[in-house]
Amino acid sequence: MNVTLKPAALSRIIADYAVDTRAADIPARSLAAAAAIFADTLGVAWGGTDAPGVGPLRGRALATGGRGEAQLWGGPVFVPAQTAALVNGVAAAALDYDTVHEAAGVHADAVVSPAVFAVAQQQHASGRDFLAALTLGNDITCRLALATTAHSGWFYSSIHGVFGTAAACARLLGLDAGQTAHALGIALSLVGGTQQPMVERSLTKRLQSAFAAQAGVQAAQLAADGITGPEAAFEGRYGFYAMYEDGDPAIALQGLGQRFEHGEVIFKKFPTCACGHAASQAALELIARTPVRPEQIAGIVITITPYMNRLVGSPFSPDPNPQVAAQFSVQYHVASILLRGRLGLAELDAASVRDPAIAALVARSRVELSGGPDDRLSPAAVALHLTDGSILRQACRRLPGTRETPLSADENAAKFADVTSRGVFPLSGEQGRLLRARVDGVAALADMAAFFDGIV
């Protein structure tokens, strides 16, 4: 699709884009990328259904009830679409194992997928229409995040995801461009989410993207019901750019309809904040080259960028939320790899996080900063100062899981099998294979309400 930029506000251009782009206009490779990202998101959400913080929301959803419009991931339970978006959204973010767009710094799919899936089921949309909406919602979210680069402390996944989600859900609800613009305007009143929960390592971190998923569904539904919102959601006098984060609409619109930004996401190798992945990879490569015992290590120097330091560089303490503390501590990431040779889901268990041997290694580590404001998720380096006076060094300049350094097919398959074997409804190996096949063939599915039929 070749989009002609009309002399109109960004809000209306995005609304037109969400409504007017046909599924046939989206390249097959972009739809396939959306399916692959959805598989990753669904898998990590399945495994995250019993993570700390998810249970209370799931329990409240079951206790509250309501019309069965969409299915909770992790069992055969249907709830209202907004509720499904919220509960599935927090599960998708809980393990911090979901995809992330490196340049934009946004976890688009953890917001968009739970919401679009819920509305697709509610509307009995086809799998192809679901994929098209998912592609556009992710693309819009990433583009908005790319256009705002101040990094003043807002949580990009939430504040941009609510708009991408509202636009995608409006499409599935059959809204026209004018109604979709109103959905974006309603979403402006639902913007929220900052980096403070990450700094304090609280459970609210994993709720923020879920709030945005629920809000995006709500905005689209309200617009469908005739509620109006401001038409200048982004560029208005008191719109998003004036009140939240300044940005450049030209960046958001560059290549619109020709390049789909979700193709640039990172598939995570580690279930932790991506700001720690380069250092984790460096540590893995270091011990693969030169095995080292913990007692040989006199000191550890972890060099990361200032951007990484904001989220994962604070002193490590396992309390009060061990899993979140581990996910957001580069010192823990490196210590776990040096001690155990790995950093997976098992290493996020409370007992593993509170291991005294980990505390001993963390006590010998320090974080140093290098790089400028444009250096984000890479590079990073690890230096081990050994008791014999020697120093071992390893740098990582490119994260695993990117387009340039993709995870192997075996790594992706192993990750999906691992996460879907966990949670409140662990799948058998055969069920996991059926679920992955269902995602891979989702474009041919006639009704998304039947997505889990024959599997759970």
C-alpha positions in Angstrom: 0.0 0.0 0.0 1.4 3.4 -1.0 0.1 6.0 1.5 -0.3 9.5 0.2 0.2 12.0 3.1 -2.8 14.3 3.1 -2.6 17.7 4.6 -4.3 16.3 7.7 -3.4 15.8 11.4 -1.3 12.8 12.4 -4.3 11.4 14.3 -6.4 11.2 11.2 -3.6 9.8 9.0 -3.2 7.0 11.5 -7.0 6.4 11.6 -7.1 6.3 7.8 -4.1 3.9 7.7 -5.7 1.5 10.2 -9.0 1.4 8.4 -8.1 1.7 4.7 -5.2 -0.8 4.6 -6.5 -4.1 3.2 -5.1 -7.4 4.3 -4.0 -7.9 0.7 -2.0 -4.7 0.9 0.2 -6.2 3.6 3.2 -8.2 2.3 3.0 -11.9 3.1 6.3 -11.7 5.0 4.9 -9.0 7.3 1.8 -11.2 8.1 4.1 -14.1 8.7 6.2 -12.0 11.0 3.1 -11.0 12.9 2.2 -14.7 13.3 5.7 -15.5 14.6 5.6 -12.6 17.1 2.1 -13.7 18.2 3.4 -17.2 18.8 6.2 -15.9 21.0 3.8 -13.6 22.9 1.2 -16.3 23.4 3.8 -18.8 24.6 5.4 -16.5 27.2 2.0 -15.5 28.4 1.0 -19.1 28.8 4.0 -19.7 31.0 3.4 -16.4 32.8 -0.2 -17.2 33.9 1.1 -18.3 37.4 3.8 -15.6 37.8 3.6 -13.2 40.8 0.9 -10.6 40.2 -1.1 -12.5 37.6 -3.1 -14.7 40.0 -5.0 -11.8 41.7 -6.1 -10.4 38.3 -7.1 -13.8 37.0 -9.0 -14.5 40.3 -10.8 -11.3 40.1 -11.8 -11.9 36.5 -13.2 -15.3 37.4 -15.0 -13.9 40.4 -16.5 -11.0 38.5 -17.7 -13.0 35.5 -19.6 -11.3 32.7 -20.3 -12.2 29.1 -18.0 -14.8 27.7 -16.5 -13.0 24.7 -12.9 -14.0 24.7 -10.7 -16.7 26.2 -8.2 -16.4 29.0 -4.9 -17.9 27.9 -4.1 -20.9 30.0 -7.4 -22.7 30.1 -10.9 -23.0 28.6 -12.4 -19.9 30.3 -14.2 -17.1 28.5 -14.7 -13.6 29.9 -15.5 -10.1 28.6 -13.1 -8.9 25.9 -11.8 -6.0 28.1 -11.1 -8.4 30.9 -9.4 -10.9 28.7 -7.1 -8.2 27.3 -6.1 -7.2 30.9 -5.5 -10.6 32.3 -3.8 -12.0 29.1 -1.8 -8.8 28.9 -0.3 -9.1 32.4 0.6 -12.7 31.7 2.3 -11.6 28.5 4.5 -9.2 30.3 5.1 -11.1 33.5 8.1 -13.2 32.5 9.7 -10.3 30.6 10.4 -12.8 27.8 8.3 -11.0 25.1 9.6 -9.3 22.0 10.9 -5.8 22.0 11.7 -3.3 19.3 15.2 -2.2 19.9 15.2 1.2 18.3 11.8 2.2 19.6 12.3 0.7 23.1 8.7 -0.6 23.1 7.1 -4.0 23.8 4.3 -3.5 21.3 3.0 -7.1 21.0 2.6 -7.5 24.8 0.0 -4.8 24.5 -1.5 -5.3 21.1 -1.8 -9.1 20.9 -4.0 -9.7 24.0 -6.3 -6.9 23.0 -6.6 -7.8 19.3 -7.0 -11.5 20.1 -9.9 -10.7 22.5 -11.7 -8.5 20.1 -11.1 -10.9 17.2 -12.7 -13.7 19.3 -15.6 -11.4 20.3 -16.3 -10.4 16.7 -15.7 -13.9 15.3 -13.1 -12.4 13.0 -11.2 -14.6 10.6 -7.6 -15.5 11.3 -6.5 -13.3 8.3 -8.3 -10.3 9.6 -6.8 -10.9 13.1 -3.3 -11.0 11.6 -3.9 -7.8 9.6 -5.1 -6.0 12.7 -2.2 -7.3 14.7 0.3 -6.2 12.0 -1.1 -2.7 11.9 -1.5 -2.3 15.7 2.1 -3.3 16.2 3.3 -1.1 13.4 1.5 2.0 14.7 2.8 1.4 18.2 6.4 1.0 17.1 6.2 4.1 14.8 4.8 6.3 17.6 7.5 5.1 19.9 10.2 5.8 17.2 8.9 9.3 16.8 9.3 10.2 20.5 12.9 9.9 21.7 13.2 12.1 24.8 13.1 9.1 27.2 11.9 11.3 30.0 10.6 8.4 32.1 7.4 7.3 30.5 6.9 3.6 29.8 6.7 3.5 26.0 4.9 0.2 25.8 1.9 1.7 27.6 1.8 5.2 26.4 2.1 4.3 22.7 0.6 0.8 22.9 -2.8 2.2 23.9 -3.0 4.1 20.6 -1.9 1.2 18.4 -4.3 -1.1 20.2 -7.2 1.3 19.9 -6.7 1.6 16.2 -6.3 -2.1 15.6 -9.4 -2.9 17.7 -11.4 -0.2 16.0 -10.6 -2.0 12.7 -11.9 -5.3 13.9 -15.0 -3.6 15.2 -15.7 -2.3 11.7 -15.3 1.4 12.6 -14.8 4.0 9.9 -11.9 6.4 9.8 -13.8 9.1 11.7 -14.8 6.7 14.5 -11.3 5.4 14.6 -10.0 8.9 15.1 -12.4 9.2 18.0 -11.0 6.0 19.4 -7.5 7.5 19.3 -8.9 10.6 21.0 -10.5 8.5 23.7 -7.2 6.7 24.2 -5.5 10.0 24.9 -7.5 10.2 28.1 -6.4 6.6 29.0 -2.6 7.2 28.5 -0.5 6.1 31.5 2.6 4.2 32.7 6.1 5.3 33.8 9.4 3.7 34.5 9.0 4.1 38.2 7.7 0.5 38.7 10.9 -0.8 37.0 13.1 1.4 39.2 11.4 0.1 42.3 11.1 -3.4 40.9 7.4 -3.6 41.8 4.8 -5.9 40.4 3.0 -3.0 38.8 5.7 -3.1 36.0 4.0 -6.1 34.5 0.5 -4.5 34.9 1.2 -1.3 32.9 1.1 -2.9 29.4 -2.0 -4.8 30.4 -3.7 -1.6 31.5 -3.0 -0.3 28.0 -4.3 -3.4 26.4 -7.6 -3.1 28.3 -7.8 0.6 27.7 -7.3 0.2 23.9 -10.2 -2.2 23.8 -12.3 0.2 25.8 -11.5 3.2 23.6 -12.5 1.3 20.5 -15.7 0.0 22.0 -16.7 3.4 23.3 -16.1 4.9 19.9 -18.3 2.2 18.4 -21.0 3.3 20.9 -20.8 6.8 19.6 -18.6 8.4 22.3 -16.5 11.2 20.7 -12.9 12.0 21.5 -10.6 14.9 20.6 -9.6 14.7 16.9 -6.1 16.1 17.5 -5.0 13.4 19.9 -1.3 13.8 19.1 -0.8 17.3 17.7 -3.4 19.3 19.6 -2.6 22.1 22.0 -3.0 19.8 24.9 -2.5 16.6 23.0 0.0 13.8 23.5 3.1 15.6 22.2 2.4 18.7 24.3 1.5 16.9 27.5 3.4 13.7 27.5 6.4 13.4 25.2 7.4 15.6 22.3 7.9 13.8 19.0 8.3 14.2 15.2 5.3 13.0 13.2 7.5 12.8 10.1 9.4 9.9 11.7 6.1 8.1 12.6 5.0 8.4 9.0 8.2 7.6 7.1 7.6 4.6 4.9 4.0 4.2 6.2 2.3 1.3 4.4 5.6 0.2 2.8 7.7 -0.8 5.8 6.2 -2.6 8.8 8.2 -2.0 11.9 7.3 -5.1 13.8 9.7 -6.9 11.5 12.5 -5.3 13.5 11.7 -6.8 16.9 14.1 -8.8 19.1 13.0 -12.3 20.1 14.4 -12.6 23.6 16.9 -15.2 24.5 16.7 -14.4 28.2 13.6 -13.9 30.4 14.8 -10.5 31.6 14.7 -6.8 30.7 16.4 -6.4 27.3 18.7 -3.8 28.8 20.7 -6.6 30.4 20.9 -8.9 27.4 24.1 -7.7 25.9 25.9 -8.1 29.2 24.3 -11.6 29.7 25.5 -12.6 26.2 29.0 -11.3 26.9 29.1 -13.4 30.1 27.9 -16.5 28.3 30.5 -16.1 25.6 33.3 -15.4 28.2 32.7 -18.6 30.2 32.3 -20.6 27.0 35.7 -19.4 25.9 37.4 -19.7 29.3 35.5 -21.6 32.0 35.9 -20.0 35.4 34.9 -21.2 38.9 33.2 -18.6 41.3 36.1 -18.9 43.8 38.5 -17.7 41.1 36.7 -14.4 40.7 37.9 -11.5 42.8 35.8 -8.9 41.0 33.4 -8.3 38.2 33.0 -5.1 36.2 29.9 -4.8 34.0 30.0 -2.0 31.5 26.7 -0.9 30.1 25.2 2.2 28.5 23.5 5.0 30.5 20.1 4.0 28.9 20.6 0.4 30.2 21.7 1.7 33.6 18.3 3.4 34.2 16.5 0.1 34.2 19.0 -2.6 35.2 21.9 -0.9 36.9 20.6 -0.2 40.4 22.0 -2.2 43.3 20.6 -5.7 43.5 18.3 -6.7 46.3 15.9 -9.7 46.1 13.2 -8.1 48.2 10.3 -7.5 48.1 9.7 -9.1 44.7 12.4 -11.6 43.9 11.4 -12.3 40.3 11.1 -8.6 39.3 14.3 -7.8 41.1 16.1 -10.5 39.1 14.6 -9.5 35.8 15.8 -5.9 36.3 19.3 -6.4 37.7 22.3 -6.8 35.3 24.4 -7.8 38.3 22.1 -10.7 38.9 22.0 -11.6 35.2 25.8 -11.8 35.0 26.2 -13.6 38.4 23.6 -16.2 37.5 25.5 -17.0 34.2 28.9 -17.1 36.0 27.6 -19.4 38.7 25.2 -21.6 36.8 26.1 -21.2 33.2 22.6 -20.1 32.3 19.8 -17.5 32.8 16.4 -19.0 32.2 13.0 -19.2 33.9 14.3 -21.5 36.6 16.8 -18.8 37.6 13.9 -16.5 38.3 12.5 -18.7 41.1 12.6 -17.0 44.5 15.0 -19.6 45.9 17.4 -19.1 43.0 17.3 -15.4 43.3 18.0 -15.6 47.0 20.8 -18.1 46.7 23.7 -16.9 49.0 26.2 -17.9 46.3 24.6 -15.3 44.0 24.7 -12.7 46.7 28.5 -13.4 47.1 29.1 -12.8 43.4 26.9 -9.7 43.3 28.9 -8.3 46.2 32.1 -8.5 44.1 30.5 -6.8 41.1 30.2 -3.2 40.0 28.5 -1.4 37.1 30.4 1.1 35.0 28.9 3.3 32.2 30.1 3.9 28.7 28.5 5.3 25.6 26.3 8.2 24.6 22.6 8.9 24.5 22.1 7.0 21.2 23.5 3.8 22.6 20.6 1.8 24.0 20.5 -2.0 24.3 24.1 -2.5 23.2 27.1 -2.6 23.4 28.0 -4.0 26.8 31.0 -5.8 28.3 32.0 -8.0 31.2 35.5 -8.1 32.8 36.4 -10.7 35.3 39.3 -9.9 37.7 40.7 -13.2 38.8 42.4 -14.0 42.1 45.7 -14.8 40.2 45.7 -11.1 38.9 44.7 -11.8 35.4 41.7 -10.2 33.7 39.2 -11.8 31.3 37.2 -9.6 29.0 34.3 -10.1 26.6 32.1 -7.5 24.8 28.7 -7.9 23.0 27.9 -5.4 20.3 24.8 -7.1 18.9 22.0 -8.6 20.9 20.9 -12.2 20.3 17.4 -12.5 18.7 17.7 -9.6 16.2 17.3 -9.9 12.5 21.1 -9.9 12.2 21.7 -12.4 15.0 18.5 -14.4 15.1 17.7 -17.3 17.4 17.9 -20.6 15.7 14.8 -22.6 14.8 15.8 -25.1 17.6 16.1 -22.2 20.1 12.7 -20.8 19.2 11.1 -24.3 19.4 12.7 -25.0 22.7 11.6 -21.7 24.1 8.0 -22.3 23.0 7.9 -25.8 24.4 9.4 -24.6 27.7 7.0 -21.7 28.3 3.8 -23.6 27.2 4.7 -26.5 29.6 4.3 -24.0 32.5 1.6 -21.8 34.0 -1.8 -22.6 35.4 -2.6 -25.0 32.5 0.7 -26.7 31.4 0.5 -28.2 28.0 1.8 -31.6 27.1 4.4 -31.8 24.3 1.7 -32.8 21.8 -0.6 -30.0 22.9 2.3 -27.5 22.6 3.0 -28.7 19.0 -0.7 -28.4 18.2 -0.8 -24.9 19.5 2.2 -23.8 17.6 0.8 -25.4 14.4 -2.5 -23.5 15.0 -0.6 -20.2 15.2 1.4 -21.0 12.1 -1.8 -21.7 10.2 -3.9 -18.9 11.8 -4.4 -17.1 8.5 -6.6 -20.0 7.3 -8.8 -20.0 10.4 -12.4 -19.0 9.7 -13.3 -17.9 13.2 -10.9 -16.8 15.9 -13.4 -17.9 18.6 -12.4 -21.4 17.7 -8.7 -20.8 18.0 -8.1 -23.2 20.9 -10.6 -25.8 19.8 -9.1 -29.3 20.0 -6.1 -28.1 22.1 -7.5 -27.0 25.5 
